[in-house]
Amino acid sequence: MPGPLLRRWVRGESGLQLLRTSEFDVVLCDLRMPGLSGQEVFRQVHSLDARAASRFIFMTGDVINEKTQQFLKENGQLCLAKP
């Protein structure tokens, strides 16, 4: 049985391209990335495949930001707070 496969990207555009062509069990996504934000990546993935979007877990150091809280509340995704 093969072990877990990990893919990493830094820019939202790179992640979105990979998410369009591959399937993942879970996606750990920072809300603030260069280029497309994690929110934008999530919205585009969700518009293509709601099942794939349901696998997102977000990370952010900005959990008190009102827009961040609203986004997480609206979408019901888990979020890991970074120090």
N, C-alpha and C positions, 0 to 999 in steps of 0.2 A: 504494500500500500504506500503510495507516494506521500511525502510530507506536504505541508502547506506551501503554496506558491505566493510569493510577495512581489507586488509591482509598486514602484514608487514614482511619483512625479512631483514637480515643484510648481509648475504653472498650471492654472486651471484649464487652459486650452489643451495641454498635453494629456491631462487626466480625462477630459471629455472625449478626446479622440480614442483613447484606450477603452473607455467605457462603452463607446459605440460599437467596438469590434470584439469585445471580450465579455465574458460573464464572470462575476465574482460572488463569493459567499458573503462577503462583507466589504464595505468601503469606508475607510477612516478618512475623513475629509476635513481639512482646516477651513474655517469660514473665511479667513483672510489669506489669499494667495495673490501673487502677482498675476496680472491679466484678469482672467475671469475669476470672480470670487467663488467660494464654496457654495454660496446661495445660488449663483447663476448656473454653476455646474449642475447642482441638484435640480433646479427648475427645468433645465434642458433635458436631463436624463429622465425626469418625471414625465415630461411631455412625450417622450419616445417609449418609455417602458416603466410604468408605475411599480411593477414588481421589482425591478432593478433599483429604483429609487428607495424602496422600502428597506434596502440593505445598508443605507447610509447611517453612519454614526459620525457626528460632527465633533470637532475639537476647536476650542477658542480660548483666548486669554481675555476676551471681552464679553463675559457673560452678563455684565450689568448694563450693557448698551441696550437701550429701549428697542431699537430695530432688530437686534439680535434676538432678544427675548420674544418679540412678536413673531419673527420668522420661525423660531423653534416651536412656539405654541401653535402656530397655524399648521405646521407640518407634522408635529408629533414625533419628531425624530429625537433619538438620544443625543446628548451632548456631554463630552468630557471637558471639564474646565482645566485649562492649563495655568500653571502659576505665572 
